[in-house]
Amino acid sequence: MPLTDKVFIESSTLLAASVYFGKYVHKSYDSSKSLFKLFGKNIPLQIGWSSDTVTSQAKKTLEKVIEDVISEAEGTRFRTEKSIVFFDLMSKIKDDSEDRLIANIRVLTKMPIDEAAVTSIRACEVVPFFEKILEERKKEAKFSVSGIKLPWSLKKAITRTNTPYYKDMPDKTDIRIFAETIYLKRTFIAAGRLFIASLDTHFSPQGKIP
């Protein structure tokens, strides 16, 4: 990666690199944590970027992510029963994960955000971008072979394009993060590229930021 390239860390990756407690490990921990090791070894280069939106979102959703990790290890019944054992385990993993989350945030550069600029990008570029894709997907859902209409799920399976697949509009936070990355790329990177590191399919197909 050239020194001019930067990586914007989205909350899903930040959380994946923070949940590790015995056998209770996020399935993407290794790949996500490797990024933070790289950032930690090169702090003066400020390779890893983040924002208040991302860190706030990570803190809000940490508990849910931990519950998902426990469910994968023990089964959903263990989670739904909400026993004393479950809550004790949740508490231990949360304490450990919060410490790791704070440590991961420390190796990231929190970038300044111009609220007016981000709001404009969100309204004029990001929302229309997703609306256009969703409209295209609705049209594709009516795709037919020999006059036989196919359901959306089957259409998705047999037809692949270069356009990312979205079934629903991303939530407000994801749209906000998209707008922030575009703003940061245009404002702070004259040469080089800005990438989003995310486990979310809303972000993953995008690659580098325009």
KOLZAPA-293555 format. One record per residue: residue number from 1; z, x, y of N, C-alpha, C, O in turn; residue in one letter. Coordinates in steps of 0.02 Angstrom, whole numbers. Each point is the difference from the previous one (the first is absolute). Layout:
! KOLZAPA-293555
R   seq     n.pz     n.px     n.py    ca.pz    ca.px    ca.py     c.pz     c.px     c.py     o.pz     o.px     o.py   type
R   NUM        Z        X        Y        Z        X        Y        Z        X        Y        Z        X        Y      A
...
END
This chain:
! KOLZAPA-293555
R   seq     n.pz     n.px     n.py    ca.pz    ca.px    ca.py     c.pz     c.px     c.py     o.pz     o.px     o.py   type
R     1        0       42      -60        0      -42       60        0       44       63       45       41        9      M
R     2      -95      -48       34       -2       39       62       61      -14       43       30      -54       -4      P
R     3      -11      102       46       59       -7       42       -6      -57       50       50      -26       24      L
R     4     -113        6      -10      -11      -54       48        9      -69      -31        4      -50       36      T
R     5       -1       46     -102        9      -64      -34       74      -20       -2       45       42       -7      D
R     6      -33     -107       14       68      -26       -2        4      -58      -49      -51      -30      -17      K
R     7      111       15       -5       11      -54      -48       52      -49       28       57       20       14      V
R     8      -77      -82       -5       46      -51       24       31      -33      -61      -35      -29      -41      F
R     9      101       34       35       36      -26      -58       18      -74       10       36      -17       47      I
R    10      -61      -25      -90       16      -71        2       63      -13      -41       18       41      -42      E
R    11       15      -97       55       67      -12      -29        2        1      -76       50       21      -29      S
R    12     -103      -44       -4        0       -1      -74        6       70      -29       34       10      -50      S
R    13      -68       38       81        3       69      -23       68       31       16       28       38      -40      T
R    14       -2      -54       98       66       25       20       53      -25      -49       45       38      -18      L
R    15      -49     -100       -2       48      -29      -47       -9       29      -70       50       14      -34      L
R    16     -112       -5       13      -13       28      -67       30       69       -7       24       19      -54      A
R    17      -24       20      108       26       68       -1       76        1        8       30       54        2      A
R    18        1     -112        3       72       -3       13       41      -29      -57       61        7        0      S
R    19      -93      -39      -47       36      -34      -54       -4       41      -65      -51       -1      -35      V
R    20      105       37       21        4       42      -60       74        6      -18       39       32       35      Y
R    21      -21      -65      -90       71        0      -21        2       -3      -76       -5      -55      -29      F
R    22       13      112       -3        0        1      -73      -66      -25      -28      -53       26       17      G
R    23       57      -77      -59      -62      -28      -28      -32      -52       46      -54      -25      -14      K
R    24       88       10       69      -26      -49       47      -41       36       54       27       21       51      Y
R    25      -90      -15      -65      -45       39       43      -61      -42       19      -30      -33      -43      V
R    26       13       34      105      -61      -36       22      -60       30      -36       -5       61       -6      H
R    27      -40     -103      -17      -57       23      -40      -46       48       38      -37       38      -31      K
R    28       40      -39       97      -41       45       40       41       54       34      -21       30       49      S
R    29       81      -18      -76       45       49       31      -31       70        2       -1       32       53      Y
R    30      -25       -7     -108      -25       68       -3      -56       13       50        2       49       37      D
R    31      -52      -93      -37      -56       10       45       20       -7       73      -26       35       43      S
R    32       71      -82      -29       22      -10       69       45       57       24       -8       24       56      S
R    33       54       -3      -99       47       52       19      -36       66       12       23       41       41      K
R    34      -79      -29      -75      -37       62       10      -24        7       72       -4       55       27      S
R    35      -12     -112        4      -20        2       70       57       23       45       -9       40       45      L
R    36       68      -66      -58       58       17       41       21       73      -10       26       32       46      F
R    37      -37       -6     -105       13       71      -12      -48       42       42       19       51       29      K
R    38      -82      -73      -25      -49       35       41       20       -3       74       -3       50       35      L
R    39       23     -109      -12       20       -8       70       61       43       15        4       32       53      F
R    40       44      -30     -100       61       37       11      -11       75        5       35       35       36      G
R    41      -85      -10      -72      -16       72        2      -41       18       62       -7       59       16      K
R    42      -19     -109       18      -44       13       57       20      -43       61      -43      -26       35      N
R    43      108       21      -23       24      -42       55      -30       19       68      -18      -45       38      I
R    44       12      110      -22      -30       17       66      -71      -26        9      -22      -10       57      P
R    45      -14       -1     -112      -69      -24        4       -4      -75       12      -52      -27       18      L
R    46      108       -8      -30        4      -73       11      -57      -36      -36      -37      -39       30      Q
R    47       30       52      -95      -53      -31      -39       14      -73      -13      -44      -43        4      I
R    48      107       28      -21       18      -69      -16       22      -39       61       46       21       36      G
R    49      -78      -77      -24       16      -43       57       29      -66      -22      -12      -23      -56      W
R    50       52       -7      100       27      -66      -13       13      -34       67      -15       27       53      S
R    51       45      -87      -56       16      -37       61       62      -41      -12       23       -7      -57      S
R    52        5      -20      110       59      -43       -6      -15      -61      -44       44      -24      -36      D
R    53     -105       -1       40      -19      -58      -40        7       15      -74       27      -41      -38      T
R    54      -52       99       18        1       19      -71       71       11      -25       19      -27      -52      V
R    55       20       66       89       68       15      -23       44      -63       -1       42       -8      -45      T
R    56      -52      -36       93       38      -63        2      -18      -44      -59       43      -30      -32      S
R    57     -108       27       17      -23      -40      -57       28       27      -66       19      -38      -44      Q
R    58      -18      105       38       26       31      -61       74      -17      -10       21      -15      -56      A
R    59       17       19      108       72      -15       -5       13      -73      -18       46      -16      -37      K
R    60      -89      -28       63        9      -72      -14      -17      -18      -72       30      -44      -29      K
R    61      -79       80        0      -24      -19      -67       26       45      -55      -20       -9      -58      T
R    62       63       57       74       25       47      -51       34      -37      -58      -13       16      -58      L
R    63       54      -64       74       38      -35      -53      -47      -36      -49       11        1      -60      E
R    64      -63      -33       87      -48      -35      -44      -36       50      -46      -10      -14      -59      K
R    65       -9       71       87      -34       50      -40       46       25      -57      -23        9      -56      V
R    66       86        1       72       48       21      -51        6      -52      -55        3       17      -59      I
R    67       -1      -81       78        4      -54      -49      -61        2      -46        6      -11      -60      E
R    68      -64       23       89      -62        4      -40        3       58      -50      -20       -6      -57      D
R    69       46       63       80        7       59      -44       47      -15      -58      -13       19      -57      V
R    70       69      -51       72       48      -18      -52      -32      -48      -50        9        7      -61      I
R    71      -47      -56       86      -33      -48      -44      -49       33      -47       -6      -19      -58      S
R    72      -29       69       83      -49       36      -42       36       38      -55      -27        7      -55      E
R    73       87       17       69       37       39      -50       39      -43      -48        7       16      -59      A
R    74       20      -73       83       45      -40      -40      -27      -69      -19       27      -34      -43      E
R    75      -82       14       75      -26      -66      -11       22      -49       54       52       11       31      G
R    76      -90      -63      -21       14      -47       55       64      -39      -11       33      -21       48      T
R    77      -13       10     -111       60      -39      -14       62       34       29       45      -33       26      R
R    78      -42       99      -31       56       38       27        6      -11       75       55       -3       27      F
R    79     -112       -3        5       -1      -11       73       20      -71       18       40      -11       46      R
R    80      -67      -38      -82       12      -70       18       72      -22      -16       26      -46       32      T
R    81        5       78      -81       69      -19      -18       50       20       55       53      -30        6      E
R    82      -70       81       33       42       22       56       72       12      -22       47      -25       31      K
R    83      -38       62      -84       66       14      -26       37       52       42      -30       31       45      S
R    84       94      -21      -61       39       52       35      -31       68      -13       -1       43       44      I
R    85      -23      -33     -105      -32       64      -17      -61       12       43      -12       56       23      V
R    86      -27     -110      -13      -60        6       42       18       20       71      -30       46       28      F
R    87       78      -81        2       18       14       69       31       69        8       -9       33       51      F
R    88       46      -11     -101       28       67        2      -54       53       -2        2       49       36      D
R    89      -52      -61      -79      -57       45       -6      -40        0       65      -20       53       25      L
R    90        8     -113        3      -36       -6       63       34       41       54      -34       36       37      M
R    91       99      -41      -32       38       35       51       -7       76       -6      -11       35       50      S
R    92       15      -10     -112       -5       72      -11      -70       26       18       -8       51       33      K
R    93      -43      -88      -56      -69       22       13      -16       -5       75      -34       43       27      I
R    94       60      -96        5      -13       -8       71       31       56       41      -33       27       45      K
R    95       95       -9      -60       32       55       36      -39       64       -7      -11       36       49      D
R    96      -11      -21     -110      -38       61      -13      -68       -2       34      -22       49       29      D
R    97      -11     -107      -32      -67       -8       28        1        2       76      -47       27       32      S
R    98       99      -55       -2        5        2       74        6       72       24      -30       18       51      E
R    99       68       23      -87        6       71       19      -68       35       -6      -19       39       44      D
R   100      -17      -54      -97      -65       31      -11      -51      -25       52      -43       37       23      R
R   101       48     -102       -6      -44      -29       50        9       35       67      -48       17       34      L
R   102      111       -7      -14       15       34       63      -27       71       -1      -28       24       50      I
R   103       36       10     -106      -25       69       -7      -76        2        5      -29       45       31      A
R   104       -4      -94      -60      -74       -3        3      -24      -14       71      -49       29       23      N
R   105       84      -73       12      -19      -16       69        6       61       45      -39        9       47      I
R   106       87       34      -62       12       60       42      -59       49        0       -9       37       48      R
R   107      -31      -37     -101      -55       48       -3      -64      -29       30      -52       32        2      V
R   108       56      -94       22      -56      -33       32        5        5       76       55        3       28      L
R   109     -111       -2        5       -2        0       73       -7      -72       23      -51      -32      -14      T
R   110      101        6       49       -4      -68       26      -44        0       62       16       32       50      K
R   111      -72      -67      -55      -49        2       54       14      -55       53       21      -55      -18      M
R   112      -34       71       81        9      -49       53      -55      -53       -3      -58       15      -15      P
R   113       75      -76       30      -47      -56       -4       -5      -35       68       51      -16       31      I
R   114     -112        5       -8      -12      -38       60       -8      -73      -20      -50      -20      -31      D
R   115      100      -21       49        1      -69      -23      -61      -40       23      -28      -38      -39      E
R   116        8       48      101      -57      -38       26      -64       18      -37      -40      -44      -17      A
R   117       31      109        4      -60       22      -35       -2      -25      -71      -52      -23      -24      A
R   118      109       27      -11        4      -22      -70      -11      -76       -4      -34      -24      -46      V
R   119       62      -13       93       -9      -73        1      -73      -18        8      -25      -46      -32      T
R   120       -9       83       76      -71      -12       11      -42       16      -62      -44      -39      -19      S
R   121       58       96      -13      -37       19      -61       12      -51      -55      -46      -18      -36      I
R   122      108       -5       31       16      -50      -51      -41      -63        9      -30      -26      -47      R
R   123       30        0      109      -33      -63       14      -76        4        0      -35      -45      -24      A
R   124        9      100       50      -73        6       10      -37       34      -58      -60       -8       -7      C
R   125       96       47      -34      -33       37      -53       27      -14      -70      -39      -16      -46      E
R   126      104       22       37       28       -4      -68       -4      -71      -28      -25      -11      -55      V
R   127       50      -38       93       -2      -69      -24      -71      -23      -13      -13      -29      -53      V
R   128      -35       40       99      -69      -19      -14      -29       35      -61      -40      -29      -37      P
R   129       60       92       26      -23       38      -58       18      -36      -65      -42       -9      -44      F
R   130      105      -11       38       23      -34      -60      -29      -70       -5      -16      -24      -55      F
R   131       10      -10      111      -29      -67       -1      -72        2      -26      -21      -45      -37      E
R   132      -16       96       58      -69        7      -22       -3       12      -76      -40      -30      -35      K
R   133       82       75       11        1       15      -72       19      -61      -40      -31      -14      -52      I
R   134       82      -22       74       22      -59      -36      -55      -54       -2       -8      -35      -49      L
R   135      -28       30      104      -55      -48        2      -55       20      -49      -29      -43      -33      E
R   136       15      108       30      -50       25      -48       23      -13      -72      -40      -19      -42      E
R   137      104       27       29       27      -11      -67       -5      -74      -19      -14      -17      -58      R
R   138       25      -27      106       -6      -72      -14      -72      -17      -19      -11      -42      -44      K
R   139      -36       72       78      -70      -12      -17      -17       27      -70      -35      -32      -39      K
R   140       62       92       24      -12       30      -65       31      -40      -56      -23        2      -57      E
R   141       77      -38       73       34      -40      -51      -46      -56      -26       12      -28      -54      A
R   142      -64       12       92      -47      -52      -20      -61       30      -36      -48      -35      -14      K
R   143       53      100        1      -54       35      -34      -19      -35      -66       45      -23      -36      F
R   144     -108       17       22      -20      -34      -61      -53       39      -38      -40       37       29      S
R   145       39      -45      -94      -50       29      -44      -35      -57      -35       31      -40      -34      V
R   146      -97       36       43      -39      -55      -30       29      -68       20        0      -47      -39      S
R   147       23       43      101       25      -63       25       71      -17      -21       25      -54       18      G
R   148        8       99      -56       69      -13      -22       49       33       47       -1       61        7      I
R   149       42      -99       26       49       28       47       57       33      -38       24      -26      -50      K
R   150       -4       84       75       53       37      -33       65       -4       40       -3       -1       61      L
R   151       60       -2      -94       64        1       36       10       68       33      -29       50      -21      P
R   152       71      -50       72       11       61       40       23       59      -44      -24       56        9      W
R   153       69      -69      -56       27       54      -42      -55       33      -41       -1       61       -7      S
R   154      -44     -101      -21      -55       27      -40      -50       36       45      -27       52      -19      L
R   155       15      -80       77      -46       31       48       25       69       18      -39       48        5      K
R   156      105      -42        5       29       65       16      -12       50      -56      -13       59       12      K
R   157       18      -83      -74       -5       45      -57      -71       26      -11       -9       58      -20      A
R   158      -42      -99       34      -68       21      -16      -38       29       59      -53       30       -8      I
R   159       80      -39       69      -36       24       59       43       49       38       56      -16       21      T
R   160      -80       77      -13       35       51       38      -44       23       58      -58       16      -10      R
R   161       87      -15       69      -37       25       58       41       54       33       56       16      -22      T
R   162      -82       13       76       36       51       37       50      -32       48       39       35       33      N
R   163      -39     -101      -28       46      -35       44       66      -10      -36        0      -26      -56      T
R   164       57       44       86       65      -10      -32       10      -73      -19      -23      -45       35      P
R   165       58       34      -90       12      -68      -23       66      -26       29       53       29      -10      Y
R   166      -58      -84       46       59      -32       28       -4      -75      -16      -51      -31       11      Y
R   167      106        4      -36        2      -72      -14       34      -37       57      -17      -57       15      K
R   168       66       90       16       38      -31       54        4       48       60      -10       60       -6      D
R   169       25      -89       63       11       40       61       64       41       -9       51      -27      -22      M
R   170      -53       92       38       61       40       -3       54      -30       45      -15      -37       47      P
R   171       78       53      -62       53      -27       42        0       35       68      -36       48       11      D
R   172       77      -74       34       -1       23       70       18       75        5      -28       35       42      K
R   173       73      -13      -85       20       71        3      -57       46      -21      -11       51       32      T
R   174      -24      -69      -85      -57       40      -22      -55        3       52      -30       53       12      D
R   175       17     -109       20      -50       -2       53       21       44       58      -40       36       30      I
R   176      104      -39      -14       28       42       54       -9       74      -17      -20       39       43      R
R   177       35      -20     -105       -6       70      -21      -73       23        3      -14       57       20      I
R   178      -32     -100      -40      -71       16        6      -17       16       73      -34       50       14      F
R   179       57      -92       32      -15        9       71       31       65       26      -31       36       40      A
R   180       91      -20      -64       33       61       22      -39       62      -22       -8       47       38      E
R   181      -16      -47     -100      -37       59      -24      -64       10       38      -19       57       15      T
R   182      -15     -111        1      -62        6       40       17       28       69      -35       44       25      I
R   183       88      -69        5       21       25       66       16       74       -4      -21       39       43      Y
R   184       59      -19      -93       20       71       -6      -59       45      -11       -3       55       29      L
R   185      -44      -76      -70      -60       40      -12      -38       12       65      -19       56       16      K
R   186        9     -108       21      -40        4       62       37       36       56      -32       30       44      R
R   187       98      -32      -46       39       29       55       18       73      -12        0       39       48      T
R   188       16      -21     -109       29       66      -13      -42       47      -43       17       58       -8      F
R   189      -73      -82      -19      -41       43      -42      -70        4       28      -41      -45       -9      I
R   190       27      100       44      -66       11       27      -48       25      -54      -58      -20       -3      A
R   191       84       62      -41      -39       25      -57       43       -9      -62       62        0        4      A
R   192      -93       -8      -61       38      -11      -60        3      -73      -20      -33      -42       30      G
R   193       73       28      -80        3      -68      -27       73      -24       -6       46       40       -5      R
R   194      -39     -105        6       66      -30      -11       -6      -45      -61      -43      -45       -2      L
R   195       86       56      -48       -1      -40      -61       63      -43       -4       52       19       26      F
R   196      -58      -77      -58       59      -40      -17       19       14      -72      -42       -4      -45      I
R   197      105       22       34       25        8      -68       38      -64      -16       55      -12       26      A
R   198      -84      -29      -69       29      -66      -16      -14      -20      -72      -50       21      -29      S
R   199       95      -60        2      -10      -30      -67      -24      -72        6      -14      -32      -50      L
R   200        9        8      111      -20      -69       13      -76       -5       -1      -34       40       32      D
R   201        7      -89      -68      -73       -7       -3      -31      -18       67      -60        9        9      T
R   202       99      -35       37      -27      -13       67      -20       64       34      -47        1       41      H
R   203       81       54      -58      -13       63       32      -42       47      -43      -45       34       26      F
R   204       59      -32      -90      -29       51      -44      -76        8        3      -23       57        0      S
R   205      -17     -112        4      -72       11        0      -27       30       64      -59       18        4      P
R   206      100      -14       48      -26       17       66      -16       75        8      -45       18       38      Q
R   207       83       26      -74      -11       71       10       19       22       69       53      -18       25      G
R   208      -96       56        6       16       25       67       -8      -55       52      -36      -49       -9      K
R   209       72       60       64        1      -50       54      -56       13       49      -11       57       21      I
R   210      -25     -110       -1      -56       10       48       24       21       68      -41       11       45      P
END
